[in-house]
Amino acid sequence: MRKYVLGIDQSTQGTKALLFDESGKLLCRSDLPHRQIVNDKGWVEHDLKEIYANTIQTVKDLVKKAGIDKSELAVLGISNQRETAACWNKETGEPVYNAIVWQCARGAAICEEIEKQGHATLIKDHTGLQLSPYFSAAKLAWIFQNVDGVKKLAQEGKIACGTIDSWLVYCLTGGNNFQTDYSNASRTQLFHIGTLSWDEEILNLFGIDRSCMAAVTDSDGDYGMTDFDGYLDQPIPIRGVLGDSHGALFGQGCLEKGMIKTTYGTGSSIMMNIGETPVFSDLGVVTSLAWSMGGKVNYVLEGNINYTGAVISWLKNDLKLIGSAGETEELAKKAHPQDRTYLVPAFSGLGAPYWDSKAAGIICGMTRTTGQAEVVRAALDCIVYQITDIIRLMSEASGVTIEELRVDGGPTKNGYLMQFQSDMLDIPVKIPDAEELSGIGAAYAAGLSAGIYDQSIFSRLKRTSYEPDMEEETRNSKYQGWKEAVQMVRSGH
């Protein structure tokens, strides 16, 4: 009997089911979007029951589309959008409120109050994360403070709080398993990444009962059995759970200390495996858990940039300089080689490593040689410069020399962008021949755990490599120009 590995990638926009064969090759995918529930305050929510219904439906659609016998499915791995907070009644399985999405900042006042009380440093020291409404803790605290009856039910031990992975595991196992993995736990801002346990002190600060939190399990651990609400004749085990960025790091094969990946999207997530000992930095990158596999924890440094692919959307939709993202590569290559135009995309302030919320964006260094192609090239270049800032910072914080950068996401198709990234970092940039790295990571973790795959699975991905091809003097001059441009927009400078 053939053994297929099933992956579910539950992301912000929708849910994907992915089918992998015994060699780890992605054979087929099926996806469904879910509603983005946004109100006039800018609050963002998802319907938890819709997400679960879509999860079941995508699996049914996948089996039909792939033309396989459903009895050949062997094991399930799950990757999920991180920080999005779910809260439901353990006895009835009914959500007490919609999921509050990672993008939603409604918990800002809760964080401000905790900061006023002087607890921000403790939270950073214990969780590795800066106190922020971005993480799950303030979202769950908001539900406890604003949804009738939740506090009382929590005191009676009837409330479950978690991230989307724990909601799916709970539903898929018919309420038998209430579990999360270490990667997702570390992004809630409620988990002590040193003691590897829920932090009672921080739970109390946010007003959340310890009894509400899931059992924390190895990322390749046992999460129970599922038959997808009776769809399968025989249930299969759930043996891999990872937050999406962690799944991409694992799928990219960044298993050793010093290995690093960047996912290019609307924004960019840069994540570096720092091994079995945490490294803390005050320079604007956060410390989280990569995963726990086989009982062994790995830590990561992570930096997030808001405006990478979003800069290209701005060129297209607002400036009307391009008709599609695909035009940027050719235009950048046509730009005048000596032009020194810089774009600093501080559209909503500067993030890591500058942290200046009052900064505003700028285009500078223009001359008579500056035209459409030069501005487009400056937009691509600013993506590279921002990522270079973070990667240099991570190397400095960890004391590790980075040998190569593994990348994924739509913008990696842009040859100019990838070559310039390699040139600025002075290391090879490597692009895998597969997409869906988050889902691949969770499926590989499940397949390895079930004994279907071995470590050779990571050599299955073929990679295109961009090698550095720029004089050191040129590189230093260009990067210095970027630093000067950033200095111009910083408030108080």
C-alpha positions, 0 to 999 in steps of 0.5 A: 500500500502506498503511503501518502503524507497529508499536510494542512496549511491554515493561513491568514487568507485560507486553508490548503490541503497538500498531498506528498508521496513517499519521496516527499514530492508535493503531488497535489493541493486544494485550497479554500479561502475564508472570510476576513471579518473587519469592522469600522475600528479595523479589528480583524477576525476569522470564523473558527467554525468556517476554518474547521469546515474548510479544513475538512472540505479541502481534504475531501477535495484533495483526495478527489482531485488527486484521484487516490484512495483515501485509505492510502493517507498515512499521517497528517501534519499541520502548519498554521497562521501564528499569534491568531487567538482562539477561545472556545468552550471545552465541554461543547466545543463551541467558540465563545468568540471569533478568532482574533487575527494576528493583524488586530491591535485591539489589545493595545490598551491592555499592553499599555496598562501592563507596561505602566505597571512596569512589567514589560522587561519581565515579559521580554526576559521570560518570553523573548518577545517585546510586549505587544498586542501583536501576540496572542496574550493581549487578544485572549485577555481582551476576550476575557475582559469583554465577552460575557461569561468567559471569566466564569466559565474559565474559573469552572475549567471549561474554557480552552485558549489557544492558537489555530493549531490547537483549535484544529487538533481539538476539532479533528480529534473530536475534543479528545486532544487539547494540545499545541506545539512549542513553536506556537506556544512561544508566539503567544507571549504567555510561554517561558522559553527558558523553563519551557512551560506556561508562565504563571506570572505572565498569565496572571498579568493578562488575567488568564487562568492556567487551566485554559492553556493547552498541553505543550507537545513536541512539534513531531509529537503525538496529537491524537487520531483523526478521521476528518469527521467520519470521512476516513474509514480508519483514523490517521495520526496527527504527528506534526504541528508547526507555526507557518514561519517555523514550518518554512524554516524546517521545510528549508532544511535549516536544522543547524545553528546559523542556518537562516531563511527569509520568506518574501511576501507582502512583508518579510519574515527572517528567521535564524536557527540559533541552536539549543541555547537562546540568544537575546538581543536588544537590537530589535529582533525577537527570540522564539522557539524554532521547534522541539523535535525528538524532545530537543528544542531549537531556538530562533532569532526572528525579524519581521519587515512590513514593507517588502512586496508591499513596496511593489504594490505601492509602485503599481497601485499608487504611483502607477509606475508599473502595470504588474510586479513582473515588469520590475526585473527588466526595468531594474536591469535597464536603470542607469548604473551610476544612478544613486536613488534610494527609497526608504519605505517608512510608510508607517515608521521604521521597524527593526533595527531602527524602531522609529515610529515617527519616521516618514518615507523618502526618495532621495539622491535623484539626479537628471538620470533618475526616471521610471527605471531608477525609481523602480530599481530603488524600490527593489533595492530597499527590500534587499537593504532592509533584509541585509540590516536584519541579517547583519544584526542576527549575525552580530547578536549570535556571533555566528558567521552566516554561510548562505541565505535560503529564501522562498516566496513570490518575489524570489522569481525576480532575478535582479532582486535575488542577485542584488540580495546575494551581492549585498550579503556577500553570500549565496542566495538559494531558492528551492524548486518548491513552493508551500514551504510552511506546509512542506515543513509540517508534512515532513515533520509528520512523515519523519515522525511516522517513519515514512521519511528519513533525513535524506528528505531534506536533500530532495529539494533542488535549489537555484543559487545566486552567487555574489558578484560585486566588488567589495568597494561597490557593496560598501559604498551602496550600503553606506548610501542606504544608511545615510538615507535612513538617517535622513528620515529618522525623527530628531536627526 
